[in-house]
Amino acid sequence: MQLNGSEIVVECLKEQGVDTVFGYPGGAILNIYDALYKHSDEINHILTSHEQGAAHAADGYARATGKVGVCLATSGPGATNLVTGIATAFMDSVPMVAITANVTLPMLGKDSFQEVDIAGVTMPITKHGYIVKNVEDLANTLRRAFTIAKSGRPGPVLVDITKDVTAAVCEFTPVSVAEPARTVSYTEQEIEQVMKYLQEAKKPFIYLGGGAILSDAYQEVADFAELVDAPVCDTLMGKGGFDGRSSRYTGMIGMHGTKASNLGVSQCDLLIALGARFSDRVIGNPKKFAENAKIIHIDVDAAEVNKNIRVDASLVGDLKLVLQELNKRLEKQQHGEWMQEISGLKEKYPLKYDTTHLSCPFIMETIDKVTGGEAIITTDVGQHQMWAAQYYHYTKPRTFLSSGGLGTMGYGLGACIGAQAGQPDKLCINIAGDGCFRMNMNELATASRYNIPIIQVVINNHVLGMVRQWQTLFYGKRYSQTVLHDKVDFCKVAEGLGCAAIRVTKKEEMAPALEKAIAMKAPVLIECVIPEDDKVFPMVPAGAPIAEVFDGDDLQGNE
């Protein structure tokens, strides 16, 4: 059948099973928006308040559902406003297709109005980028983009389409879309070496990353932990990849990881990294990381093996398939003494906080209790992000959505809207600091426009909390540009953008406020006012060995 380029875009989205897209129209992409208007009963479009919000929403949708997220923007500043969201998705391996439109082919390269080489701009932060200059290439390019985005290690792909291509007509033939095959590429010799290390270990420790969630390996990880008889720690991106209430679980590892995880990994004789990339925030001083252990690395991306940490054995492939093979081969191991030792660390060094006042740890524990741990939690970046990771029990995958690699302030609200759009039956709650919330709080207007029933919790300590914490500990309490004592009233802002608002200043107000917000089934902001000097502990100084983890008690002892 004969279709124009804009209709081809819509038909390709339908082929891929896309039910929701996020975006913002403009001149160069008008033809595509006209086609979307005609197919509004098949593809839901959510108009965000800013293109960055659209990218974060597509990212949150992808993380919450496992599908490819889609965002759209027009040329020039519309396209460049997607960049931070694309980079966020790239760093955290989130499958996304960003579709932009550009000026017409004769106007390319002439500094035309709203012209930007967005494919060139995003080259370092995408798995692949295309600029489509011929309508005959459009359908296959879009299909390749979706395949690349979700195959192997997922990530964002950009498709830039000149405006004349969106209007040009050509023959379109629908195709059936198959999911990319999961692959492994290890040898029998490599898997035998891994089996040997697993069988010889006396003190194994499992270090779980985001790959466990991306590969849907939740059950395989649980079975593997039982067979190896090992404790399990996770990264920020691995939250929910293993049951956070399990007796094997020791908490997060790294800069703000638990003492049980950091000390346990430092004492183990075999570290098994599953879908993790040994980021600097996890390993601290690479020369001192797990220095008593042999290290096994299992990851879908061969480029990650031996990149940050030299390992003793590795298996490259989809984590779900690799673990299925290992679980078939491995006999049940017994490490009772080691598990008892780790249990002792957990008892000796529990997470704790000052219970005399309203605090973010208390808020997260309250949210956990009120929701039964069944909510999808999104976060921005900073102290509240770490507290959200530490004090809420994530028992299922795709329930903790946060910008890990890029650390994007302003990520959470858009991601929460995307998650709620993708999982409408779930309760979605965004945790933001007051500094982060200012970045993209205009997206509350998006939530109110569509009555998307998210709950926005603002942890308001009137400072840039994590930066202030560093200034307190390492910069002689010189609080340069981190104090936010101004006249902004977040409750009035929320009400002005069409949302309900509740302010909480005392512990006993938190649970009733949350219960009221849930009952409203509408977008609600809860502002929680906490002290400016609450700190995230435990902590490891940047570049120090993770065994040098300290908490507030240690700090007082040193003082």
C-alpha positions, 0 to 999 in steps of 0.5 A: 500500500502507498503511504507517506512517511508520517503514516509509515512511522505510525505503522512501524510503531504499531508493528512494534507493539508501541501503545504509548509515546511521549513528546512535544510537537513543532514545525519539522515534526508536524506531519508525524503529529498529524498522522498520530492524530489520525491514529489516536485510538491506537497509540496514546500520546502524552504531551509533556511540558518539556522535551526532557520530560518526554525522554525521561518518561519514555525511559521510565516506561521502558524500565517499568515495562521491559518494552522499548520507550518512545519519545518524539521531538521536533528539530533544533532545540526540541531535539537537543532537549532530549539529549540529557534523557538519551544520555541517562538511558544510555548510561543505564542500558535502557531500551529507547527509540528517540524519533526527531524530525529535521529540516528538509533535505535541501536545507540540511547543512545550511544553518537553517532555522531550527537545524541541528545535527542531532545524530552527530550530537547524540553519537556518543550517547546512543547505541546507534543513530540514523538520519533518514533522507529517503522515504524508501529507507524509513520503514527498515530504519525504524525496524532496525532501530527497535531491534538494536535498542532491545537486543544484547545490552539494551540502549537508546537509538536515535532516528532523525527524519527530514521533513520532506521524508515525512511527507513523501510517499512510497510503497509500505509492506507490513512485517511481523516483528520477532523479538531479538534472540538471546545469545551467549558466546562463551566456550565450554572451557570458560564455563568449566573454569567458572564451575571449578571456582564455584565448587572450590569457594569457601566464602562466595559472594554474589554482586548483582547489577542491573543486567539481572533486571534487563534479562528478566533473570529474577528466578534464575538469580534466586535459584543460583544463590540457593545453589551456591549458598551465598549472600547477595548484595546489589548495586543501585541498578540491581534493586529488585533483581533479588528479594530485598527481604531475603535472609541472604540479602545484605543490602547495597554495595559501594559508596553508600552501601551497607557495612555488611556488603562492603566488608563481606565483599572485602572478605570473600574468596570468590566474588560473582558479578552478575550483570554488573559493570564494576562502576567507580561508585561500587568499587572505590579503590580498584586496587583494593576491591575484593583483593582476597577473592577470585572474581567471576564476571557474567555479562552480556557486553564483552566490552565490560569484562576486564574494563574496570576490574581484572577478573579471573573468569568470565562468561559473556552472554544473556544472564538468564541463559547463562544462569540457566546453564550454570544452575543445571550443572551446579550441585548444591553447595554448603557454606553455613559457616560463611553465611553465619559470619555474614549474618553476624555482620548484618546484626552488628552493622544494621542501617540506622538513623536518628528517630527523634525527628521526621527524616527521609529514612523514616519516610521511606520506611513508612511508604514501604509499610503503607504500600506493602512494598508493592509500589514502583518507586522512582527517584531523582539524584542525591541523598533522597535517592540513597535513602530510597535505595536503603530503606525501602524493601524492593522484592520484585524487578522493575520497581526501583527506577533511578538514574544510576550512571549519569546521576540526572537531577530532574529524572524522577518525575518524568520517569514516574509519569512514564512508569504509571503510563506503562503500569496503570494498575501500579502505585507509582511514587517519585522521591525527589529532593527540593533541589532536584524537584526544581529541575523539572517540576513543570511536569506536574502539569503533565500529570494533572492534564491527564490525571495521572495518579502519581504521588510526588514526595518532595524531601525538602531540607532547603539545601542541595543535600548530597553536595552539602554533605560533601562540603561538611565532610571534605570542604570545611563546611564551606557551603558554597551555593548549596543553601536553598532558603528562599520563598518557593512554596512547593505546595502552592506550585503543585496546586498552581499546576493542577495537583493536590498538595499536602505538607508534612512536618512531623512523623505522625503526619506521614502515614495519614498523608500518604494514605490520603494521597493514595485514596485520591487517585489523582496526582498529589504532591507531599512536601516533607520538611526535614533538617538540613544536616541529615546525612546519608550513612554508611559512606565510603570516601571517593577513591577509598577502599570500600572496606573503609566504610564509615557511619555516623558513629564512626565519625563521632568516634574520630571527632 
